Amino acid sequence: MSIKESRSLSFVIITVVYALAFAVGLLVYKSLADSGWHYLWQLFVADVAATVVVWLFGLLFRNVSVYDPYWSVAPPVMLTLWAAHCHSWTSATVLLLVAVWYWGIRLTGNWAFTFKNLNSEDWRYTKYRNEQSPFVFHIINFFGLNMMPTVIVFLVMIPGFFVIEAAAQANAVCWLGFLMCIAAVTLQLVSDTQRHRFAKSHKGQICEVGLWKYGRHPNYFGEILMWWSVWFMYLSLSVGSGTPTTLRDLCILGSILNTCLFRFISVPLMEKRQLQNKPGYAEYQERTRMFV
């Protein structure tokens, strides 16, 4: 058995890759400390540098799925480190971190549950690899499959950075946003659990149990709702004067782009595959809403 075929060794390799990515990102951030850039630009460049490390290892192992955990690992780590840097441990910050860590642990756990080994690549990445020339695929891989998610995830984190910067106490609206976050992540947890259990005993069949009876993609809906809820938490607080007004006004952009990513890319790709592989899926589409 090769190293890539071993699930346990593959987990170890992924852990080492992400530790290295974290170290590179931290070094880049510290190197920009005296640059005079706004802290969001410093954090973004560090985030991109860490993504490049993960992308390079994806090339090394010929597996784009090396990037998959990045979506759920980066926000809890970056937001917690920023809270520590700002010495901001107010009730609003704590609520935000609890919500984001709950989300991150849940989503990373779902990835770990479905992860087989470094020889196993998400079907969407394999599709691009097989349908495009090597040059075009590498362009799609770097910009579309690695950098685009990193940019969107960073944008949805910006309201969280502002919550931490505000160093404010949670008000009733902030608490409501926090409860919305918890509901969104729990929705993802329940829907994914139902889907995994159904798939185990009903190979190739359409999952219409539990939440899947009311929506074709309740897990995606939970992901969308999560980041709108973080923005809602930010909206409830007054932000410190150190943040330019333009940035505060534009921080809704992350939630909008995240919604568009799922609505116009993730869902169509998944539904096209389901229509090809599962008889009766067209009828399921007609009687069941996309999200709710």
C-alpha positions as CSV (number, residue, x, y, z in Angstrom):
1,M,0.0,0.0,0.0
2,S,1.4,3.4,-1.0
3,I,1.4,6.4,1.3
4,K,-1.5,8.0,-0.6
5,E,-3.6,4.9,-0.2
6,S,-3.4,4.9,3.5
7,R,-6.2,6.9,5.2
8,S,-4.3,7.4,8.4
9,L,-1.1,8.5,6.7
10,S,-3.1,10.8,4.4
11,F,-4.6,12.5,7.5
12,V,-1.1,13.0,8.9
13,I,0.1,14.5,5.6
14,I,-2.8,16.9,5.4
15,T,-2.2,18.0,9.0
16,V,1.5,18.7,8.2
17,V,0.5,20.6,5.0
18,Y,-1.9,22.8,7.0
19,A,0.6,23.4,9.8
20,L,3.1,24.5,7.2
21,A,0.5,26.7,5.5
22,F,-0.3,28.3,8.9
23,A,3.4,29.0,9.5
24,V,3.9,30.6,6.1
25,G,0.7,32.7,6.5
26,L,1.8,33.9,10.0
27,L,5.3,34.8,8.7
28,V,3.8,36.8,5.8
29,Y,1.5,38.6,8.2
30,K,4.3,39.5,10.5
31,S,6.5,40.7,7.6
32,L,3.7,43.2,6.7
33,A,3.3,44.5,10.2
34,D,5.2,47.8,9.4
35,S,3.9,48.1,5.9
36,G,1.3,50.8,6.7
37,W,-1.4,48.6,5.0
38,H,-4.8,48.3,6.6
39,Y,-5.0,45.1,8.7
40,L,-7.5,43.5,6.3
41,W,-5.0,43.7,3.5
42,Q,-2.3,42.2,5.7
43,L,-4.6,39.4,6.7
44,F,-5.7,38.8,3.1
45,V,-2.1,38.6,1.8
46,A,-1.3,36.1,4.5
47,D,-4.4,34.1,3.7
48,V,-3.4,34.0,0.0
49,A,0.2,32.9,0.9
50,A,-1.2,30.0,3.0
51,T,-3.5,29.0,0.1
52,V,-0.5,28.9,-2.3
53,V,1.2,26.4,0.1
54,V,-1.9,24.2,0.0
55,W,-2.2,24.6,-3.8
56,L,1.4,23.5,-4.2
57,F,0.9,20.4,-2.2
58,G,-2.2,19.7,-4.2
59,L,0.0,19.8,-7.3
60,L,2.5,17.5,-5.7
61,F,-0.1,14.9,-4.8
62,R,-2.1,15.5,-8.0
63,N,-5.1,16.0,-5.8
64,V,-7.1,19.3,-5.7
65,S,-9.0,17.9,-2.7
66,V,-6.0,18.8,-0.5
67,Y,-7.6,22.2,-0.4
68,D,-11.0,21.0,0.8
69,P,-10.5,21.5,4.6
70,Y,-9.2,25.0,4.0
71,W,-12.8,26.4,3.8
72,S,-13.6,25.3,7.3
73,V,-10.2,25.6,9.0
74,A,-9.2,29.1,8.1
75,P,-12.1,31.2,9.6
76,P,-11.9,29.8,13.2
77,V,-8.1,30.1,13.3
78,M,-7.8,33.6,11.7
79,L,-10.7,35.1,13.8
80,T,-9.3,33.7,17.0
81,L,-5.8,34.9,16.3
82,W,-7.2,38.3,15.5
83,A,-9.2,38.4,18.7
84,A,-6.0,37.6,20.6
85,H,-4.1,40.2,18.7
86,C,-6.7,42.8,19.5
87,H,-7.1,41.6,23.1
88,S,-10.9,41.7,22.3
89,W,-12.7,39.2,24.5
90,T,-16.0,41.0,24.9
91,S,-19.3,39.1,24.9
92,A,-19.9,39.9,21.2
93,T,-16.4,38.5,20.3
94,V,-17.0,35.3,22.4
95,L,-20.3,34.7,20.8
96,L,-18.8,35.1,17.3
97,L,-15.9,32.7,18.1
98,V,-18.3,30.1,19.6
99,A,-20.4,30.2,16.5
100,V,-17.5,30.1,14.1
101,W,-15.7,27.3,15.9
102,Y,-19.0,25.3,16.1
103,W,-19.3,25.8,12.3
104,G,-15.6,24.9,11.6
105,I,-15.6,21.8,13.8
106,R,-18.8,20.6,12.2
107,L,-17.7,21.1,8.6
108,T,-14.2,19.8,9.2
109,G,-15.7,16.7,10.8
110,N,-17.9,16.2,7.8
111,W,-14.9,16.4,5.6
112,A,-12.9,13.9,7.8
113,F,-15.9,11.5,7.7
114,T,-16.0,11.5,3.9
115,F,-12.2,11.6,3.4
116,K,-10.8,8.4,2.1
117,N,-7.2,9.0,1.3
118,L,-4.9,11.2,-0.9
119,N,-5.8,9.0,-3.9
120,S,-9.4,10.1,-3.6
121,E,-10.4,13.4,-5.3
122,D,-13.7,15.2,-5.3
123,W,-15.6,14.3,-8.5
124,R,-15.9,17.9,-9.5
125,Y,-12.2,18.4,-9.6
126,T,-11.7,15.1,-11.5
127,K,-14.3,16.3,-14.0
128,Y,-12.4,19.5,-14.7
129,R,-9.1,17.6,-14.9
130,N,-10.5,15.1,-17.5
131,E,-12.5,17.7,-19.6
132,Q,-9.8,20.4,-19.9
133,S,-6.3,20.5,-21.4
134,P,-3.6,20.5,-18.7
135,F,-2.9,24.2,-19.2
136,V,-6.5,25.2,-18.9
137,F,-7.0,22.9,-15.9
138,H,-4.1,24.4,-14.0
139,I,-5.6,27.9,-14.6
140,I,-9.0,26.7,-13.3
141,N,-7.3,24.8,-10.4
142,F,-5.3,27.8,-9.1
143,F,-7.8,30.6,-9.7
144,G,-11.2,28.8,-9.6
145,L,-10.7,25.9,-7.2
146,N,-8.2,27.3,-4.7
147,M,-8.1,31.1,-4.9
148,M,-11.8,31.9,-5.5
149,P,-13.0,30.0,-2.4
150,T,-10.2,31.6,-0.4
151,V,-11.3,35.1,-1.5
152,I,-15.0,34.4,-0.8
153,V,-14.3,32.9,2.6
154,F,-12.1,35.9,3.5
155,L,-14.9,38.2,2.4
156,V,-17.5,36.5,4.6
157,M,-15.0,36.8,7.5
158,I,-14.7,40.6,7.2
159,P,-17.9,41.3,9.3
160,G,-16.4,39.0,12.0
161,F,-13.1,41.0,12.0
162,F,-15.2,44.1,12.4
163,V,-17.1,42.6,15.4
164,I,-13.8,41.8,17.0
165,E,-12.5,45.3,16.2
166,A,-15.6,46.9,17.8
167,A,-14.8,45.2,21.1
168,A,-18.5,45.8,22.0
169,Q,-20.8,43.9,24.3
170,A,-23.5,41.8,22.7
171,N,-26.9,43.4,22.5
172,A,-30.2,41.6,21.8
173,V,-29.7,41.8,18.0
174,C,-26.2,40.4,18.3
175,W,-27.6,37.5,20.4
176,L,-30.2,36.9,17.7
177,G,-27.5,36.7,15.0
178,F,-25.6,34.2,17.2
179,L,-28.7,32.0,17.6
180,M,-29.2,32.2,13.8
181,C,-25.6,31.0,13.4
182,I,-26.2,28.1,15.8
183,A,-29.4,27.2,13.9
184,A,-27.6,27.3,10.6
185,V,-24.8,25.0,11.7
186,T,-27.2,22.6,13.4
187,L,-29.2,22.5,10.1
188,Q,-26.1,21.5,8.3
189,L,-25.2,18.9,10.9
190,V,-28.7,17.3,10.9
191,S,-29.0,17.3,7.1
192,D,-25.6,15.9,6.4
193,T,-26.2,13.2,9.1
194,Q,-29.5,12.3,7.5
195,R,-27.9,12.1,4.1
196,H,-25.0,9.9,5.2
197,R,-27.3,7.5,7.0
198,F,-29.7,7.3,4.0
199,A,-26.9,6.8,1.5
200,K,-25.4,3.9,3.6
201,S,-28.5,1.8,3.2
202,H,-30.0,3.2,0.0
203,K,-27.3,3.2,-2.6
204,G,-28.1,5.3,-5.6
205,Q,-31.5,6.4,-4.3
206,I,-32.8,10.0,-3.9
207,C,-32.7,11.1,-0.2
208,E,-36.1,12.5,0.7
209,V,-36.0,11.8,4.4
210,G,-36.0,14.4,7.2
211,L,-34.9,17.9,6.0
212,W,-34.3,16.6,2.5
213,K,-38.1,16.2,2.1
214,Y,-38.5,20.0,2.3
215,G,-35.4,21.2,0.4
216,R,-33.0,19.7,-2.1
217,H,-30.0,21.3,-0.5
218,P,-30.6,22.0,3.2
219,N,-26.9,21.7,3.9
220,Y,-26.0,24.4,1.4
221,F,-28.8,26.6,2.8
222,G,-27.3,26.2,6.2
223,E,-23.9,27.4,4.8
224,I,-25.5,30.4,3.2
225,L,-27.4,31.2,6.4
226,M,-24.3,30.9,8.6
227,W,-22.5,33.8,7.0
228,W,-25.6,36.0,6.6
229,S,-25.9,35.5,10.4
230,V,-22.4,36.6,11.0
231,W,-23.0,39.7,9.0
232,F,-26.2,40.2,11.1
233,M,-24.1,40.1,14.2
234,Y,-21.8,42.7,12.8
235,L,-24.7,44.9,11.8
236,S,-26.0,45.0,15.4
237,L,-22.8,46.6,16.7
238,S,-21.1,50.0,16.3
239,V,-17.7,49.6,14.7
240,G,-14.6,51.4,15.9
241,S,-13.6,54.5,14.1
242,G,-10.4,52.8,12.9
243,T,-12.3,51.0,10.1
244,P,-12.9,53.1,6.9
245,T,-16.6,53.7,6.2
246,T,-16.3,52.2,2.7
247,L,-15.1,48.9,4.0
248,R,-17.9,48.8,6.6
249,D,-20.4,49.5,3.8
250,L,-19.0,46.8,1.5
251,C,-18.7,44.0,4.0
252,I,-22.1,42.6,2.9
253,L,-20.4,41.6,-0.4
254,G,-19.0,38.4,1.1
255,S,-22.4,37.1,2.0
256,I,-23.8,38.0,-1.4
257,L,-20.9,36.3,-3.3
258,N,-21.1,33.2,-1.0
259,T,-24.9,32.9,-1.8
260,C,-24.1,33.3,-5.5
261,L,-21.4,30.6,-5.3
262,F,-23.8,28.0,-4.0
263,R,-26.8,29.2,-6.1
264,F,-25.1,29.4,-9.5
265,I,-22.1,27.0,-9.3
266,S,-22.4,24.4,-6.5
267,V,-26.1,23.6,-6.9
268,P,-26.1,23.4,-10.7
269,L,-23.1,21.1,-10.7
270,M,-24.6,18.8,-8.1
271,E,-28.0,18.8,-9.7
272,K,-26.6,17.9,-13.2
273,R,-24.8,15.0,-11.6
274,Q,-27.9,13.9,-9.7
275,L,-30.0,14.0,-12.9
276,Q,-27.5,11.8,-14.7
277,N,-27.1,9.3,-11.9
278,K,-30.4,9.1,-10.1
279,P,-33.7,8.2,-11.9
280,G,-36.6,10.3,-10.8
281,Y,-34.5,13.3,-9.7
282,A,-36.3,15.5,-12.2
283,E,-39.6,14.8,-10.4
284,Y,-37.9,15.4,-7.1
285,Q,-36.8,18.8,-8.4
286,E,-40.4,19.6,-9.4
287,R,-42.0,18.8,-6.0
288,T,-39.2,20.1,-3.7
289,R,-37.7,23.6,-3.3
290,M,-34.1,24.2,-3.9
291,F,-33.2,25.4,-0.4
292,V,-36.2,25.7,1.9
